[in-house]
């Protein structure tokens, strides 16, 4: 009788009085929540960093030069002929 009682006490302590139940879902919930948050906000952070010029997809000097040239063309500092000629030179000399 005492062996059965000891086994019952150990089983109740390890497994719990309600069996295995739902307790294993709690860590899975938190793991899934953290993964979803990382996927959503990590993508936003990477995009923001790339737009600011950081990381492998950030602004390269060639892109920065094209942006400056486009801004000058939009302001009217240079005409279309000069814009296209300079853009062609930039793209021809840009590192691949």
Residue pairs with C-beta under 8 A, 6 or more apart in sequence:
16 23
46 55
46 57
49 55
49 58
50 57
50 58
51 58
52 58
53 59
53 64
59 67
60 94
62 90
62 91
62 94
62 95
65 90
66 87
66 90
66 91
69 78
69 83
69 86
69 87
69 90
70 83
72 78
72 83
73 80
73 83
78 86
